[in-house]
Amino acid sequence: MRGARLALLVAWILVLALLGTLVATQLKVGTDLRSFMPAPTTPDQKLLMEQVGEGPGSRLLLVAIDGGDDTAKAALSRGLALALRKDPAFTQVVNGDFDLGMLDSALLPYRYLLSPTLDTGSLDEGYLADELQQRLDDLGSPAATLLKGLLPRDPTLETLKLAERWTPVRSPEVRDGVWFSSRGEALLLAQTRGAGFDPGAQEDAIGRLRAAFAALPGSAAAHLTISGPGYFTVVVNAQTRDQADWIGRISTIGFIVLMLVAYRSVRSLLLGALPVATGALAGIALLTVCFAEVHGITLAFGFTLLGVAQEYPIRLLSHRREGESAVASVRGLWPLLLTAIASACIAYLAFYASGVGGLQQLAVFTIAGLLAAGFSTRYALPYLLPEHARDVARMPGLAAFRGWLDALPRPRWLPVPIAAAVVAMIAFAPGPFWQNDLSALTPLPRDLLMTDARLRGELGAPDVRYLLIVQAKTADGVLAASAKLEPRLRGQVAAKALDGFELPSIYLPDLATQRARQAKLPDRATLDASLTKALDGMPFRKDLFAPFVDDVETARSAPLLTPEVFARSPLGQRLAAMLLPRGDHWVGLSTLSGVHDAAAVAAAVAAADPGARLLDLKEASESLVAAYRTRILHAVLAAAALLFLTITLALRSIRRAWHVLAPMTLATFLVLAVERMAGIPISLFHLVALILAAGLGLHYALFFERDTGDPAEQRRTLHATVVCVIAALLVFGMLAWSSIPVLRAIGLTVALGVAFHFCLSILMAPHAAQDRVR
C-alpha cells in the first residue's frame, strides 16, 4: 500500500513537472491592457481604443532635468535628445534645439513645397536680397556656428521655418538653445514607438531613457523627472506588482499557519496543496494551447479566482470520519462537491460570455483549473492521504460553537427585512451608482498628477482628452480639410478657447497646395539672375549658393510628396499616427492642448468643415464602459438562470435550491448596499469580485443545506466552512487594505461577500431548526 502511494505521488509530481515544462516553454505573456476592454462597436469607441494604445498622446513622455546651472542642464538636454533620436524605441524627440535630421536629406529640396513662404511671396530679387542681408547680420550673432552649415544650401532658412512650424504652438522659454520651464528645468518631449497601453514597451523605453541620461557627463549631479501616460502605466504596474507580492507572501504564511492549526499535520498541508497546484498548471497549460498570448492580468486574477479550489481538499480533510478511509469519505462527499464545482464553473462562464478577450482567457483558466483541482481531489488525493486521521468533529470548542449557532433565531421572514434594507440603502446611497470613469481607479499619488499637469502646461503637450476628427475619401482629402481648419483654430487660440493644436496638414500640405507652391518656384536661369542682383554689394561669393540653386531646380520638377514618401523622414511616424485608413475612407486625427472652451472649439470646427468634429475621449470611454457593464450583467443573469437550473436538478428540489441560492443572492445585494452606503460607486472590478464572492458563498450554502441529521457531520461541515472562510478573509481582507483602487475594490467586495454569505448560509440553513425540534 505504501509503495502504491509513493508511485501515485511520483506520477502526480511528474505530471505537474510536464505541465510546468509546457508552460515554461510555450507561455507568452502579453501586457496590452486593451485585452481587458470590450470590443468597440461605434466609430468613436474604435478611435478611443486605438488612441488609448496607439495615439500620439498616449506615447508621449514629458521629461524635466533639474540640478546645476543652465549651461549644464542645457548640455544634458542636448545630449539626451541626441541619444534618444538614435534610439529605435523613440520616434520623435523635441527639446527646442534645432534638429537638422527632422527632414531627411533626400527630402530637403521639398522644404519649399512644405513651407508656407511661397503662399504669400516668391523667390525674387527683393526677397532674396532681404534674406541675405538678414543672414549677414546673423553671422555676427551667437547663432553663426549653426548658420554656417545651413547657409550654402538654405540661405532663406526654410528648414528653420519648418522646424518652428513643427514645434508646439505654446513652446517654453528657450535658453542656451533648449526649452526651460518657469522653475528653471530643462524640458524635453519624447514620443515612444511602443504603444501607450503596452506596459512592457513603455517600461523598456523609460529604461532606455534613464540609461541614456545616466551615461551623460554630469548627469550624476542632476535630477531627472519623467511623466506622461506611458510612465503612469509603468508606475501603476510596479505598484500593483509590489503590493500583490507582499500581500501574497503574508497570505501564504497565514494560510500555512491556518492549515497547521486546523489539521495539525504537515503531510495534510503538503498533500492538500497538490490539487490547487494541479488546477493552476492545468489552467495555464490550456491557455497556452488555446491562445497565442496570455495576458499578465489573466494570470494575476486567475490565481485569485482559483482560490475557490482550495476548498476542495479542505472539505475532504475536514469531512473524514475517525476510522474511515479518505477514499470512502470522498465517495460520500463527491455528489455535493461535484455540484459545487459545476456551480462555480457556471458562475465563471459569465466571463466567457462577456466577449472580452482578457475575460475569456480568465474564464478558460479558472474553469479548467477548478475542474482539474476538483477531479484530482476526488480521484488522486484520497489515495495519498493516510488511512487514519483525527476526526475534527471532536475538536474542543467546535460543538459549543455549533450549538451557539444553532440557537440563533431563524425566522422564516428573514429575507424580507434584509431585502427591504438593501433596497433602502441602494436607493438613498450617496453619489452615482456606477463608476464609469476608469481614471478614478488610477492609483497615482497626487503629486505625480500635479507634476504631469504642470509639465504638460509648460510644454504645451497635447490634451489626452480631446481629439479633432477629420474624414475624407482619400488621405489627400483629409490634408485639404485639415488645412481649412488651421485659420479657425488659430482664431480659437487668439480667443483663449484653446492653447494650441497640431494638424496633419502642418506636417504635409495637400497636393493642390504643393502644386501651387511648386508653380511659383523660378527656373534655374531666372533664379540665377535674381540671386546675382540680390548679391550685389554683399561679401558673399555667388558660387557659395550653388546647392541652394540645385535644390530649387530639383523641387521644380520633383514628384509631389505623398504620405508614403514623407514616411521616410523622421517625422513620418508622427504623420502616420495622425492619418489613418478606415475601409473606404481616411481619418485625420488632430491633437489639441489646453482646451478651455470645448463647445466653442467644436462650433468653430463644424463651421469650417461639416465633416470635422471634436471627440471627447472621456465621453467615449464612459459609453464603452457602460456597454461593457451591460454585457457582463446580461451574462451574469444568464449564468444565474443556468445556476438555478443546475442546483435544482442536482438537489432534486426547488425548496432545497432556494435554501442554497437565497443566501447567495441576499448576500450579493447586501455587499452592493454596504459599498453604496459608503459612497463607493460600483465599477467593473466590483462586478468581477461579486461573481467570485458568489462562487465562494455558494459552497457554504450547499454544504450547510445538507440535512444529515448527524450532529458530528454538521460539526465537520462547520469546521471545513470556517477554515475556508478564514482563508478567504485572510487573502481578500488584506487586499481590502491595499492602496491600489482595483485591488482594494476586489478585496473589500469579496471579504464582505464571504462574511455575509457565511452568516446568511448559517441563518437560512433548514436543518438547525429541525434539530432543535427533534
KAVENGI-V111715 format. One record per helix or strand of 2 or more residues. SS is the DSSP state (2 for helix, 1 for strand). FROM is the first residue (numbers start at 1). TO is the last residue. If there is no record, write none. Layout:
# KAVENGI-V111715
ss=SS from=FROM to=TO
ss=SS from=FROM to=TO
This chain:
# KAVENGI-V111715
ss=2 from=2 to=26
ss=1 from=29 to=30
ss=2 from=33 to=36
ss=2 from=43 to=54
ss=2 from=56 to=59
ss=1 from=60 to=66
ss=2 from=70 to=85
ss=1 from=90 to=94
ss=2 from=100 to=102
ss=2 from=105 to=114
ss=2 from=117 to=120
ss=2 from=125 to=138
ss=2 from=144 to=151
ss=2 from=158 to=166
ss=1 from=173 to=175
ss=1 from=178 to=180
ss=1 from=186 to=192
ss=2 from=199 to=214
ss=2 from=219 to=221
ss=1 from=223 to=227
ss=2 from=229 to=263
ss=2 from=266 to=290
ss=1 from=294 to=295
ss=2 from=296 to=318
ss=2 from=326 to=353
ss=2 from=357 to=379
ss=2 from=381 to=383
ss=2 from=392 to=394
ss=2 from=398 to=406
ss=2 from=414 to=427
ss=2 from=438 to=441
ss=2 from=446 to=459
ss=1 from=466 to=472
ss=2 from=475 to=494
ss=1 from=498 to=502
ss=2 from=504 to=507
ss=2 from=511 to=519
ss=2 from=524 to=534
ss=2 from=542 to=557
ss=2 from=563 to=566
ss=2 from=572 to=578
ss=1 from=579 to=582
ss=1 from=585 to=595
ss=2 from=598 to=608
ss=1 from=613 to=616
ss=2 from=617 to=651
ss=2 from=654 to=677
ss=2 from=684 to=704
ss=2 from=711 to=735
ss=2 from=741 to=763
ss=2 from=767 to=773
